Amino acid sequence: MKKIIFYSIAFTALTFTSCAKEYTCDCEVEHKETAQGYSYSYKFNQDTKIKSKEKSAESACSGLDYENSETDQYQVKQEVIQKCEIK
């Protein structure tokens, strides 16, 4: 009887265990500075590991997309754009 209860609990636990995998979220970050007679831009990539189910990982990765633009006191416009996708 103990074996039946043990195996039924073990089977139930395995059934409800999520199949989480590790996904890589690849983000391309671009920084731009522009002013009168001046322009500068650079890009770099940043990877983030996400351990989750595929749909949740895609949602988390797309949630890392970011865009910001502002002009400082010297009239230099600074933009930061981050676009991410699952690899």
C-alpha positions in Angstrom: 0.0 0.0 0.0 2.9 2.4 0.8 4.4 1.7 -2.6 1.2 2.6 -4.4 0.8 5.9 -2.5 4.5 6.7 -3.0 4.4 6.0 -6.8 1.1 7.9 -7.2 2.5 11.0 -5.4 5.7 10.7 -7.5 3.7 10.4 -10.7 1.5 13.4 -9.8 4.6 15.5 -9.0 6.3 14.7 -12.3 3.1 15.5 -14.1 2.8 19.0 -12.7 6.5 19.8 -13.0 7.1 22.5 -15.5 9.4 21.9 -18.4 11.5 25.1 -18.0 14.5 25.5 -20.3 17.2 28.1 -20.4 16.8 30.6 -23.2 19.2 33.3 -24.2 17.7 36.8 -24.7 20.0 38.7 -27.1 19.7 42.5 -26.8 21.3 45.0 -29.2 21.8 48.3 -27.4 22.5 51.5 -29.4 23.5 54.8 -27.9 23.3 57.9 -30.1 24.4 61.5 -29.3 23.6 64.3 -31.7 24.0 68.1 -31.6 24.6 70.9 -34.0 27.7 69.8 -36.0 28.2 66.6 -33.9 27.0 63.1 -34.2 28.2 60.0 -32.3 26.8 56.5 -32.1 27.9 53.1 -30.8 26.3 49.6 -30.5 26.9 46.6 -28.4 25.2 43.3 -27.6 24.2 42.1 -24.2 22.9 38.5 -23.5 20.6 37.6 -20.6 19.8 34.0 -19.6 16.1 33.3 -18.9 15.0 30.0 -17.4 11.4 29.6 -18.1 8.8 28.0 -20.5 9.1 29.3 -24.1 6.1 31.7 -24.0 7.2 33.2 -20.7 10.7 33.6 -21.9 9.6 35.3 -25.1 7.4 37.7 -23.0 10.2 38.4 -20.6 12.7 39.1 -23.4 10.4 41.4 -25.3 9.7 43.2 -22.0 13.4 44.2 -22.0 12.9 46.4 -25.1 13.6 50.0 -24.2 13.8 53.4 -25.9 14.6 56.7 -24.3 15.4 60.1 -25.8 16.2 63.3 -24.0 18.2 66.6 -24.6 20.6 67.7 -21.9 21.5 71.2 -20.8 24.1 71.6 -23.6 21.5 70.8 -26.3 22.9 67.3 -27.0 20.2 64.9 -27.8 20.9 61.4 -26.3 19.0 58.4 -27.4 19.2 54.8 -26.0 17.5 52.0 -27.9 17.5 48.4 -26.8 15.9 45.7 -28.9 15.8 42.1 -27.7 15.0 38.7 -29.1 15.2 35.1 -28.0 18.0 33.1 -29.5 
